[in-house]
Amino acid sequence: MALTIELARVIRTNLFIKIPKKSIKKYKKNPSSPKCFLRYNVIMIFGKVGNGLFVFGKETEAVNAGEGAERKLLGRGGSMMMTEVTFKLGAVGAIHSHPHEQISYIVQGSFEFDLNGKKQKVEKGDSIYIPSNTLHGVKALEENSVILDIFTPQREDFLL
């Protein structure tokens, strides 16, 4: 569970940001050398690095993405967004469309992927390009099947 703390002294602004408890403990131990950084108006925890950012999946909170599915927002910036969705066996990502272009990469497990009415089995290592406004959906064929989704522009509906 994330807590809201003020790090104005660190990032020289009056923004409030959410940081996992684990990172708060690290910050309290050594406040002169925090590992926080503000970029693209999104706060994520990562190490110091030029103009980029790191997001640590183990510290990222998953949200419900439908029955049997959880989604993590792993990064966003500019016009791009990346999410990781984990499905239980038999869980369904309902047929839908959106104005965003999407690339999906199967990280683990396998799925029956429906792309514009054409069903195809995809498994670890496979990828799918989904043009904007194209109907698509999935059904997990294995327990803990994982899809990495990349969107452009960002899915603002995922930020609510």
C-alpha positions in Angstrom: 0.0 0.0 0.0 1.4 3.3 -1.0 1.6 6.3 1.4 1.5 9.9 0.4 4.5 11.9 1.7 5.9 15.3 0.8 9.3 15.3 -0.9 9.4 19.0 -1.8 12.9 19.3 -0.3 14.1 16.5 -2.6 12.5 17.5 -5.9 12.4 21.2 -5.2 8.6 21.5 -5.7 5.4 21.3 -3.7 4.1 18.2 -5.3 2.8 15.2 -3.2 3.8 11.8 -4.5 3.0 8.2 -3.7 5.8 5.9 -2.7 5.8 2.3 -1.4 6.5 1.8 2.3 9.7 0.0 1.5 11.1 3.1 -0.3 10.0 5.4 2.5 12.1 3.4 4.9 15.1 3.8 2.6 14.4 7.5 2.3 14.2 8.0 6.1 17.5 6.2 6.6 19.3 8.4 4.1 17.3 11.5 3.2 20.2 13.3 1.6 20.4 10.6 -1.2 16.9 9.6 -2.1 16.2 7.5 -5.2 13.2 9.4 -6.4 12.7 11.4 -9.6 9.9 13.3 -11.2 9.3 13.0 -15.0 6.3 13.4 -17.3 4.2 14.3 -14.2 4.3 10.7 -13.1 6.0 9.5 -10.0 7.6 6.1 -9.9 10.5 4.7 -7.9 13.8 4.2 -9.6 17.5 4.9 -9.5 19.2 8.1 -10.6 19.6 8.2 -14.4 19.9 11.1 -16.9 16.5 11.8 -18.5 15.1 8.3 -18.3 13.5 6.4 -15.5 13.3 2.9 -14.1 10.2 1.3 -12.7 10.5 -1.6 -10.4 7.8 -4.2 -11.1 8.1 -5.7 -7.6 7.3 -2.3 -6.1 4.4 -1.6 -8.4 0.9 -2.1 -7.1 -1.4 -4.3 -9.3 -5.0 -3.3 -9.9 -8.0 -5.4 -10.8 -8.4 -5.6 -14.6 -11.4 -7.8 -14.6 -12.2 -11.2 -13.1 -9.1 -13.2 -12.9 -6.8 -10.5 -14.2 -4.4 -7.9 -12.6 -2.7 -5.0 -14.3 0.5 -3.1 -13.4 1.4 0.2 -14.9 5.1 -0.3 -15.6 5.9 3.0 -17.3 4.5 6.0 -19.2 6.0 9.1 -20.7 5.5 11.2 -23.8 2.8 9.5 -25.8 3.6 5.9 -24.7 2.4 3.6 -21.9 3.4 0.1 -20.9 1.4 -2.3 -18.7 1.7 -5.9 -17.6 -1.4 -8.0 -17.2 -1.4 -11.3 -15.4 -4.3 -13.7 -16.0 -5.5 -16.8 -14.1 -6.4 -19.9 -16.2 -9.5 -19.3 -18.1 -9.7 -15.5 -17.4 -11.0 -13.4 -20.2 -10.0 -10.0 -21.5 -13.4 -9.2 -23.1 -13.6 -8.2 -26.8 -13.1 -4.4 -27.0 -11.6 -1.7 -29.1 -10.0 1.7 -28.4 -8.4 4.5 -30.4 -4.9 3.6 -29.2 -2.5 1.5 -31.2 -1.2 -1.4 -29.1 1.5 -4.0 -29.2 1.1 -7.0 -27.0 4.0 -9.4 -26.1 3.4 -12.7 -24.4 5.8 -12.9 -21.5 4.6 -16.1 -20.0 1.9 -18.8 -20.6 -0.4 -18.8 -23.6 -3.6 -17.2 -24.8 -6.4 -17.6 -27.3 -6.2 -14.2 -28.9 -9.1 -12.8 -30.9 -8.1 -10.1 -33.4 -11.0 -8.7 -35.4 -12.8 -12.1 -35.2 -9.8 -14.2 -36.1 -8.7 -16.5 -33.2 -5.1 -17.5 -32.9 -3.2 -19.3 -30.1 -0.2 -17.2 -29.0 2.4 -18.2 -26.4 5.6 -17.0 -24.7 7.7 -15.0 -27.1 4.9 -14.1 -29.5 3.7 -10.6 -30.2 0.6 -8.9 -31.7 0.1 -5.5 -33.3 -3.4 -4.1 -32.8 -4.3 -1.0 -34.9 -6.5 1.7 -33.4 -10.2 0.9 -33.2 -9.7 -2.8 -33.9 -11.7 -5.4 -31.9 -9.6 -7.7 -29.8 -9.7 -9.8 -26.7 -8.0 -12.8 -25.0 -8.6 -15.9 -23.0 -5.8 -17.3 -20.8 -5.0 -20.9 -21.6 -2.6 -21.4 -18.6 -2.4 -20.2 -15.0 -0.4 -17.0 -14.5 -0.2 -16.1 -18.2 1.3 -12.7 -18.7 0.9 -10.1 -21.4 3.0 -6.9 -21.8 1.0 -4.2 -23.5 2.4 -1.1 -25.0 0.0 1.7 -26.0 0.2 5.0 -27.9 -1.2 7.4 -27.0 -1.4 6.7 -23.3 -4.5 5.0 -21.9 -5.8 7.8 -19.8 -8.6 5.5 -18.6 -6.0 3.4 -16.8 -5.0 6.4 -14.7 -8.3 6.9 -13.0 
